[in-house]
Amino acid sequence: MQVEFLAPGMHDVADPDPPLIEIVRGLVFGEGPVWDIRQKWLYFVDIIGDKVLKWNPGIGVETVLAHRAISTE
């Protein structure tokens, strides 16, 4: 994927030809992402699936929080 830099100096801090990495498939309505710079994880939300996911480079995606329906019986 080719990236066009419009701001002066961006070539000094970012790769103009970064790799494209598919993190997850099948999300109908995803939201985020948020990069945790300390842990080097990417968090995002699967709204329809009602869960929070974490992507760890080299490891993959895992669910960190999932809503469970509460029975009203």
C-alpha positions as CSV (number, residue, x, y, z in Angstrom):
1,M,0.0,0.0,0.0
2,Q,1.5,3.4,-1.0
3,V,0.9,6.3,1.4
4,E,1.0,9.9,0.3
5,F,2.5,12.3,2.9
6,L,1.2,15.8,2.8
7,A,2.9,17.2,5.9
8,P,6.6,18.2,5.7
9,G,8.8,15.9,7.6
10,M,6.5,12.8,7.7
11,H,9.1,10.8,5.7
12,D,11.4,11.2,8.7
13,V,8.9,9.5,11.1
14,A,6.8,7.1,9.0
15,D,7.3,4.5,6.3
16,P,5.9,5.6,3.0
17,D,5.3,2.0,1.9
18,P,4.0,0.2,5.0
19,P,2.9,-3.4,4.9
20,L,-0.8,-4.1,4.8
21,I,-1.8,-6.5,7.6
22,E,-5.3,-8.1,7.8
23,I,-6.1,-8.3,11.5
24,V,-9.6,-9.8,11.5
25,R,-12.3,-10.9,9.1
26,G,-16.1,-11.0,9.5
27,L,-16.8,-8.0,11.6
28,V,-20.2,-6.5,10.6
29,F,-19.8,-3.3,12.6
30,G,-16.4,-2.7,14.2
31,E,-15.2,0.3,16.0
32,G,-11.9,1.7,17.2
33,P,-9.0,1.0,16.9
34,V,-7.0,2.2,19.8
35,W,-3.2,1.5,19.9
36,D,-1.7,0.8,23.4
37,I,1.8,2.2,22.9
38,R,3.1,0.6,26.1
39,Q,1.9,-2.9,25.5
40,K,2.1,-2.6,21.7
41,W,-1.5,-4.0,21.3
42,L,-4.3,-2.8,19.2
43,Y,-7.8,-2.7,20.8
44,F,-11.0,-2.6,18.8
45,V,-14.7,-3.3,19.4
46,D,-17.0,-5.8,17.6
47,I,-20.3,-3.9,18.2
48,I,-22.6,-6.6,16.7
49,G,-20.6,-9.4,18.4
50,D,-20.7,-7.4,21.7
51,K,-17.1,-7.9,22.5
52,V,-13.7,-6.1,22.9
53,L,-10.8,-7.6,21.0
54,K,-7.1,-7.2,21.2
55,W,-4.6,-7.8,18.4
56,N,-1.0,-8.6,19.4
57,P,1.5,-8.5,16.5
58,G,2.9,-12.0,16.0
59,I,0.3,-13.6,18.1
60,G,-3.1,-12.6,16.7
61,V,-6.5,-11.6,17.9
62,E,-8.1,-12.5,21.3
63,T,-11.3,-11.5,23.0
64,V,-10.6,-9.5,26.2
65,L,-14.2,-8.7,27.1
66,A,-17.5,-10.3,26.0
67,H,-21.0,-9.5,27.1
68,R,-23.0,-12.5,28.4
69,A,-26.8,-12.3,28.3
70,I,-28.3,-12.3,31.8
71,S,-31.3,-14.6,32.2
72,T,-34.5,-12.8,33.5
73,E,-36.1,-16.0,34.7
